[in-house]
């Protein structure tokens, strides 16, 4: 089980965020734009992993804090700024029951929660150097 804790006295301010972004982007602003124009790819694949943090305390009690979420996204360029997007995301977690009232026996049962999401859509992206401003629309099919 993984736990992330922050001290109550730490507050992220605007200055902290700008320093953090500066470290991510690099020390030199000239690195934001490529020196020579690159050939833009016609497709892209991304694989992501992260943690799921439920807001409900009951979910965290039954399944724990921060189960792993896996995601795969495929993008294919249809026109100069138009992309087709398809994605898949899954969360599989196991836990045990919790007794709400007084217990007579040491009784527990295994639980399994599975969530899968399939996404399809279109994305319009305008590239500025190494950045892109984009807007998209689409739909998803979610199963629990």
C-alpha positions as CSV (number, residue, x, y, z in Angstrom):
1,X,0.0,0.0,0.0
2,X,1.3,3.4,-0.9
3,X,0.6,6.6,1.1
4,X,1.3,10.1,0.1
5,X,1.4,12.7,2.9
6,X,2.0,16.4,2.9
7,X,2.8,18.4,6.0
8,X,0.0,20.8,6.9
9,X,2.2,23.9,6.8
10,X,3.2,23.5,3.1
11,X,1.2,25.5,0.7
12,X,1.9,25.7,-3.1
13,X,1.9,29.3,-4.2
14,X,2.2,30.9,-7.6
15,X,5.9,31.3,-7.1
16,X,6.4,27.6,-6.4
17,X,4.4,26.7,-9.5
18,X,6.5,28.9,-11.7
19,X,9.7,27.5,-10.4
20,X,8.4,24.0,-10.9
21,X,7.4,24.8,-14.5
22,X,10.8,26.4,-15.1
23,X,12.5,23.2,-14.0
24,X,10.3,21.0,-16.2
25,X,10.8,23.2,-19.3
26,X,14.5,23.6,-18.8
27,X,16.8,26.5,-18.0
28,X,16.7,28.1,-21.4
29,X,13.6,29.5,-23.1
30,X,15.2,28.9,-26.5
31,X,14.7,25.1,-25.9
32,X,11.0,25.6,-26.2
33,X,11.1,26.0,-30.0
34,X,13.1,23.6,-32.2
35,X,16.0,25.2,-34.1
36,X,14.9,23.7,-37.4
37,X,11.4,22.6,-38.4
38,X,10.8,18.9,-37.8
39,X,8.6,16.6,-39.7
40,X,5.4,16.2,-37.8
41,X,4.4,12.6,-37.1
42,X,1.3,11.0,-38.6
43,X,0.5,9.0,-35.5
44,X,1.3,8.9,-31.8
45,X,1.0,6.2,-29.1
46,X,1.1,6.9,-25.3
47,X,1.1,4.5,-22.4
48,X,0.4,5.8,-19.0
49,X,0.3,4.5,-15.4
50,X,-0.9,6.4,-12.4
51,X,-2.7,6.2,-9.1
52,X,-6.4,6.3,-8.5
53,X,-7.5,8.3,-5.4
54,X,-11.1,7.8,-4.5
55,X,-12.9,10.6,-2.6
56,X,-15.2,8.2,-0.7
57,X,-13.7,7.0,2.6
58,X,-15.7,3.8,2.3
59,X,-13.9,2.9,-1.0
60,X,-10.5,3.6,0.5
61,X,-11.4,1.5,3.5
62,X,-12.4,-1.5,1.4
63,X,-9.8,-1.3,-1.4
64,X,-6.9,0.8,0.0
65,X,-5.3,4.1,-1.0
66,X,-4.1,4.5,-4.6
67,X,-4.5,1.4,-6.8
68,X,-2.7,1.4,-10.1
69,X,-4.5,2.7,-13.2
70,X,-3.2,1.8,-16.7
71,X,-4.0,3.7,-19.9
72,X,-3.1,3.5,-23.6
73,X,-4.0,6.2,-26.1
74,X,-3.6,6.1,-29.9
75,X,-3.7,9.2,-32.1
76,X,-3.7,9.3,-35.9
77,X,-3.5,12.5,-38.0
78,X,-6.4,12.9,-40.4
79,X,-5.4,16.4,-41.7
80,X,-2.9,19.0,-40.8
81,X,-4.5,19.9,-37.4
82,X,-7.1,17.2,-37.0
83,X,-6.5,13.9,-35.2
84,X,-8.6,10.8,-34.5
85,X,-8.1,9.6,-30.9
86,X,-8.8,6.1,-29.4
87,X,-8.0,5.1,-25.8
88,X,-8.4,2.4,-23.3
89,X,-8.1,2.8,-19.5
90,X,-8.4,0.1,-16.8
91,X,-8.5,-0.1,-13.0
92,X,-8.4,-3.5,-11.2
93,X,-8.3,-3.6,-7.4
94,X,-9.0,-6.2,-4.8
95,X,-10.0,-5.7,-1.2
96,X,-11.8,-7.2,1.7
97,X,-15.2,-6.5,3.4
98,X,-15.4,-4.4,6.5
99,X,-17.9,-5.1,9.3
100,X,-20.1,-2.1,10.0
101,X,-21.5,-3.2,13.4
102,X,-20.3,-5.3,16.2
103,X,-18.7,-8.5,14.9
104,X,-19.4,-12.0,16.3
105,X,-16.8,-13.8,14.3
106,X,-13.6,-12.7,12.5
107,X,-15.4,-12.7,9.2
108,X,-14.1,-11.2,5.9
109,X,-14.7,-11.8,2.2
110,X,-12.7,-10.9,-0.8
111,X,-13.9,-8.1,-3.1
112,X,-12.9,-7.1,-6.6
113,X,-13.6,-3.8,-8.3
114,X,-12.9,-3.4,-12.1
115,X,-13.4,-0.4,-14.2
116,X,-12.7,-0.3,-18.0
117,X,-13.1,2.7,-20.3
118,X,-13.0,2.8,-24.1
119,X,-12.7,6.3,-25.7
120,X,-13.1,7.5,-29.3
121,X,-13.0,11.1,-30.5
122,X,-11.6,13.9,-32.6
123,X,-9.0,16.4,-31.6
124,X,-8.1,19.7,-33.2
125,X,-4.5,20.8,-32.3
126,X,-2.7,24.0,-33.1
127,X,1.1,23.5,-32.6
128,X,3.3,26.4,-31.2
129,X,6.9,25.2,-31.1
130,X,7.0,22.1,-28.9
131,X,3.6,22.9,-27.4
132,X,0.1,22.3,-28.7
133,X,-3.2,24.0,-27.8
134,X,-6.0,21.6,-28.5
135,X,-9.7,21.0,-28.2
136,X,-11.5,17.7,-28.6
137,X,-14.8,16.0,-28.6
138,X,-15.8,12.3,-28.4
139,X,-17.4,9.7,-26.3
140,X,-16.6,6.8,-24.0
141,X,-18.0,3.5,-23.0
142,X,-17.4,2.7,-19.3
143,X,-18.0,-0.6,-17.6
144,X,-17.8,-1.3,-13.9
